[in-house]
Amino acid sequence: MRHLFAAVILALPLAGLPMFTARAAELVMVEQPGCAYCRAWDRDVSEEYPKTAEGRAAPLVRVQLSTVNDSPYALARPVNFTPTFLLVEDGAELARIEGYPGEDFFWGLLGMMLKAQGIAMDLPASEPLDG
């Protein structure tokens, strides 16, 4: 009987039952040519972003405004302004920041978004990684 039970337990994943998998978060930056606020974000944040806990928790993906509404992302509503930062997990929008409020406010808003969605960061907010 023990062997039958073990065989059933081992076969459950193979029977098409859902398995737990890690979900991948991304920060999608919607931008467009000539956007002064996009340039400001690039100047203030872009170089540091991938080195931070936030950048590791939600790597940056850039998308043009002209294509985002037709992209494979499941958006909560259309994107009309640049920059718009979409927190996306498994292709579905979880939260967004519309506009660029400046470096200090950006980091605070992003940290609150990640925390509200339960996306763990491995270091304190905005702490650069060595290397």
N, C-alpha and C positions, 0 to 999 in steps of 0.2 A: 504494500500500500504506500509506503514511504517513497518508493521509486516512482510510482504513478504520480504522486503529488509533485515531486521534484520535476518530472517531465512536463507536467502541465504548467508549472511556474516558469520553467525555462522557455516554453513554447509561446507564452502569452505575447511577448513582443513580436514574435513572428506572425501572430494571428491578426495583425493589423490594429491592435489596440494602441492608443496614443502613448508615446514615450516622452519623457521629460527631456527637453533640450534647452540649451542656452539661447536666449534671444539676443540678436545683435542690434544694438542701438547705433544710430547715426545722427549727426547734426547736419542737416541739409541747408546750405546757404543758397538762397535764391538771389541772384544778382543780375545786373544788366550793364552793358557798356555805358559809360558816362555817369554812373551813379556815384555822386560825391560821398555819400555815407558808406557805400561799399569800399571805396578807396580809404576812408577813415578807418574802417574796421581792419582792412589789410595792413594799414600803417601801425595801428595800435595793438592788434591782437593776433593776426594770422601767423606770424613767426613763432610766437610763444604757445599758441593753442595746442599743437600736437605734443608738446612737452609737458602738458599739465595733466592732472588727474581727470579733468573734464574731457580733455582731448583723447585720452585713452578710453574713457567710458563711452564716449560718443564721437568717433572719428568724423572729421569734416568731409562732406561731399558737396561740391559746387554744382549748381544747376542754373541754367539761364531762365529768366522770367518767361521768355518766349516759348519755352518747351515744358515748363514744370506742370502746367495744368493738363498736359497730355502725357505726362510721365507715368510710370508704373506705380508711383506712390499713391496710396489711398489718402487723399487730403480731406480734412474736415470741412474745408471751404476753399474756394479759389484764392490764389495768391495774387494780390494786386499791387504790392509795394515792394521796393527793394531798399536795403536788404530785408529779407524775411528769413528767420532761422527756424527751421522745422525740426523738432525732436521726433525722430521716426524710429520705430522698432518693428522689425519684420515687415517693412514696407508701409506700415500704417502710421499716420500722424498721431502723436500723443499730445503735443503742445507746440506753441510757437511764440516767437518774439518778433513783432513787426517793427521794423526800423532798427537803427543803431543808436542807443541812448548814451553812448560814451563807454569807455573801457570799464570804469568802476561799476556802473549800473549793469552792463552786459554780464560781467562775471557773477554778480549777485543774482540776476534773473536766471541765468543759466543754471547756477547751483540750486536754486529753488525748484526749477523745472525738473532737474535730474532727481532731486530728493523726493518731490511729489510723485514721480513715476516709479520710485523704488529702484532707480538705476544706481548701483553702488559705484563709488569712486574709491580707488586704493590709496589716495593721499588726501590731505586737507585741500579745500577749494583753492584753485589757482596756484598751487605750489609746483614750481617747475621740477621736472625729473632731471636727474644728473645724466649727462651724456648727450 
